[in-house]
Amino acid sequence: MSDTTKQLEELVRNRDPLKIEKEGDFVHAAVMLILRESGEELSILFIKRPESDRDAFSGHVAFPGGKMAEGDKSKLDTAIRETHEEIGVDLNLCGHLIGELDDVNPNNPRTDNYIVTPYLCLLSGEVTLKPNMLEVEAAVWVPLSHLKDEKNVKIRFRERRGRTVQDYVYSYKQYIIWGMTGRIVHQFLSFSSHLF
């Protein structure tokens, strides 16, 4: 583990993640931000979801993750299970959990009853990604230096259910990272970008 990732772990563990506490019929879900070190560079893994009428996040660039299932003891278990199902990586064997980020609620009208908890994990070695083609069209590593470069992000404002929401749109090659995933990237970089 590099000095940078040690500092990142300390930073994440010394902050209290904001939790969304709501009454009612909410769907609980979790995603995993997976980091890897390559020399001096840190990259983060994104997946592109295939086009599907059944998927509210159809075609989106996202993090591995999904809804809690029966048998998941926690949201962290959900994120680890979904990562294994979607890209064939067992984080129990090759991951080092750094911590938890702030809960998010998607702005997508089809999923506004979701409460999503993002987790941050560092790969502890080289892995081979094996995308499940039913759930993942592509997997791509994006350098954090690219994401924090202002020329690769745009801020836009959109109306959602009578209120204005701020959206962060990142571009990398042919991929566009926006919506809930863009907001999670922005949240992460807002407290950590000085390290990279």
C-alpha positions as CSV (number, residue, x, y, z in Angstrom):
1,M,0.0,0.0,0.0
2,S,1.5,3.4,-1.1
3,D,1.6,6.4,1.2
4,T,-1.2,7.9,-0.9
5,T,-3.5,5.1,-0.2
6,K,-2.6,5.0,3.5
7,Q,-3.5,8.7,3.6
8,L,-6.7,8.1,1.7
9,E,-7.7,5.3,4.2
10,E,-7.0,7.6,7.1
11,L,-9.1,10.4,5.5
12,V,-12.0,8.1,4.9
13,R,-11.9,6.4,8.3
14,N,-11.8,9.8,10.0
15,R,-15.0,11.1,8.4
16,D,-18.6,10.1,9.3
17,P,-20.5,9.1,6.2
18,L,-23.8,10.9,5.8
19,K,-26.7,8.4,6.0
20,I,-30.1,8.8,4.4
21,E,-32.7,7.9,7.1
22,K,-36.2,7.7,5.7
23,E,-39.3,5.9,6.7
24,G,-41.2,3.9,4.1
25,D,-40.7,1.3,1.4
26,F,-37.2,1.9,0.3
27,V,-34.9,-0.3,-1.7
28,H,-31.5,-0.7,-0.1
29,A,-28.6,-1.1,-2.5
30,A,-24.8,-0.7,-2.4
31,V,-22.0,-0.1,-4.9
32,M,-18.2,-0.7,-4.8
33,L,-15.6,1.9,-5.9
34,I,-12.6,-0.3,-6.7
35,L,-9.2,1.4,-6.8
36,R,-6.0,-0.1,-8.1
37,E,-2.4,1.1,-7.9
38,S,-0.3,1.0,-11.0
39,G,3.1,2.6,-10.3
40,E,2.3,6.1,-9.0
41,E,-1.1,6.2,-10.6
42,L,-4.4,5.3,-9.0
43,S,-7.3,4.2,-11.2
44,I,-11.0,3.5,-10.4
45,L,-13.1,0.8,-12.1
46,F,-16.3,1.5,-13.9
47,I,-18.7,-0.8,-15.7
48,K,-21.0,-0.1,-18.6
49,R,-24.4,-1.7,-18.2
50,P,-26.0,-3.2,-21.3
51,E,-29.1,-1.7,-22.8
52,S,-32.2,-3.3,-21.3
53,D,-35.9,-2.2,-20.9
54,R,-35.9,-4.1,-17.5
55,D,-32.9,-2.1,-16.1
56,A,-33.6,1.4,-14.7
57,F,-29.9,2.1,-15.2
58,S,-29.8,0.7,-18.7
59,G,-26.7,1.7,-20.7
60,H,-25.3,3.7,-17.8
61,V,-21.6,3.8,-16.7
62,A,-21.7,2.7,-13.1
63,F,-19.9,1.0,-10.3
64,P,-20.4,-2.7,-9.6
65,G,-23.3,-3.1,-7.3
66,G,-27.0,-3.7,-6.9
67,K,-29.9,-4.3,-4.5
68,M,-29.6,-6.1,-1.2
69,A,-30.7,-9.7,-1.6
70,E,-32.0,-12.3,0.9
71,G,-28.9,-13.7,2.6
72,D,-26.9,-10.4,2.5
73,K,-26.0,-9.6,6.1
74,S,-25.1,-6.0,5.3
75,K,-24.9,-3.5,2.5
76,L,-21.1,-4.2,2.4
77,D,-22.0,-7.9,1.8
78,T,-24.2,-6.7,-1.1
79,A,-21.4,-4.7,-2.7
80,I,-18.9,-7.6,-2.4
81,R,-21.4,-10.2,-3.8
82,E,-22.5,-8.0,-6.7
83,T,-18.8,-7.2,-7.6
84,H,-18.2,-11.0,-7.8
85,E,-21.3,-11.6,-9.8
86,E,-20.8,-8.7,-12.2
87,I,-17.0,-8.8,-12.9
88,G,-15.7,-12.0,-11.3
89,V,-13.6,-10.4,-8.6
90,D,-13.8,-11.8,-5.1
91,L,-12.9,-8.8,-2.9
92,N,-12.8,-11.1,0.2
93,L,-9.6,-12.6,-1.4
94,C,-8.0,-9.6,-3.2
95,G,-9.5,-6.5,-1.7
96,H,-8.7,-4.1,1.2
97,L,-11.7,-2.2,2.4
98,I,-10.9,1.5,2.9
99,G,-14.3,2.6,4.1
100,E,-17.8,3.9,3.4
101,L,-18.9,7.0,1.5
102,D,-22.1,9.1,1.9
103,D,-25.4,7.5,1.0
104,V,-27.0,8.7,-2.3
105,N,-30.5,8.7,-3.6
106,P,-30.8,8.5,-7.4
107,N,-32.5,11.3,-9.3
108,N,-33.9,8.7,-11.8
109,P,-37.7,8.7,-11.4
110,R,-37.7,4.9,-11.7
111,T,-35.4,4.5,-8.7
112,D,-36.1,7.5,-6.5
113,N,-37.0,5.0,-3.7
114,Y,-33.5,3.6,-3.6
115,I,-31.0,4.4,-0.9
116,V,-27.5,3.5,-2.2
117,T,-24.4,3.1,0.0
118,P,-21.0,3.4,-1.8
119,Y,-18.0,1.5,-0.4
120,L,-14.3,2.1,-1.3
121,C,-11.9,-0.8,-1.7
122,L,-8.3,-1.1,-2.9
123,L,-7.2,-4.2,-4.8
124,S,-4.4,-5.9,-3.0
125,G,-3.0,-7.5,-6.2
126,E,-3.5,-8.0,-9.9
127,V,-6.9,-9.4,-10.9
128,T,-8.4,-10.6,-14.2
129,L,-11.8,-9.0,-14.8
130,K,-14.4,-11.5,-16.0
131,P,-17.5,-9.4,-16.9
132,N,-20.9,-11.2,-16.7
133,M,-22.1,-10.2,-20.2
134,L,-25.7,-10.3,-19.0
135,E,-25.0,-7.5,-16.6
136,V,-21.9,-5.8,-17.8
137,E,-21.2,-4.7,-21.4
138,A,-17.7,-3.3,-20.7
139,A,-15.3,-2.7,-17.8
140,V,-12.8,0.2,-17.8
141,W,-10.1,1.6,-15.5
142,V,-10.1,5.4,-15.4
143,P,-7.1,7.2,-13.8
144,L,-8.1,9.4,-10.9
145,S,-5.9,12.1,-12.4
146,H,-8.2,12.2,-15.5
147,L,-11.3,12.5,-13.3
148,K,-10.0,15.3,-11.3
149,D,-8.9,17.3,-14.4
150,E,-11.4,20.1,-14.7
151,K,-11.5,19.8,-18.5
152,N,-13.0,16.3,-18.2
153,V,-16.0,17.3,-16.1
154,K,-19.1,19.5,-16.7
155,I,-21.6,20.6,-14.1
156,R,-25.2,20.8,-15.3
157,F,-28.5,21.6,-13.6
158,R,-31.7,19.7,-14.2
159,E,-35.2,19.8,-12.9
160,R,-36.3,16.7,-11.0
161,R,-39.7,16.5,-9.2
162,G,-40.0,20.3,-8.9
163,R,-36.5,21.0,-7.7
164,T,-33.2,21.8,-9.4
165,V,-30.5,19.1,-9.0
166,Q,-26.8,19.5,-9.7
167,D,-25.3,16.8,-11.9
168,Y,-21.6,16.1,-12.6
169,V,-20.8,14.7,-16.0
170,Y,-17.3,13.1,-16.5
171,S,-16.0,12.0,-19.9
172,Y,-13.4,9.4,-20.6
173,K,-12.8,8.1,-24.2
174,Q,-16.3,7.0,-25.4
175,Y,-17.7,6.8,-21.8
176,I,-19.9,9.3,-20.1
177,I,-20.1,9.1,-16.3
178,W,-23.1,11.0,-15.0
179,G,-26.2,10.8,-12.7
180,M,-25.8,9.0,-9.4
181,T,-22.3,7.7,-10.4
182,G,-21.1,11.1,-11.3
183,R,-22.4,12.5,-8.0
184,I,-20.5,9.7,-6.1
185,V,-17.3,10.5,-8.1
186,H,-17.7,14.2,-7.2
187,Q,-18.4,13.4,-3.5
188,F,-15.2,11.2,-3.4
189,L,-13.0,13.7,-5.1
190,S,-14.4,16.7,-3.1
191,F,-12.6,15.4,0.0
192,S,-9.7,13.4,-1.5
193,S,-8.5,15.0,-4.7
194,H,-5.6,16.8,-3.0
195,L,-4.0,13.3,-2.5
196,F,-3.8,12.5,-6.2
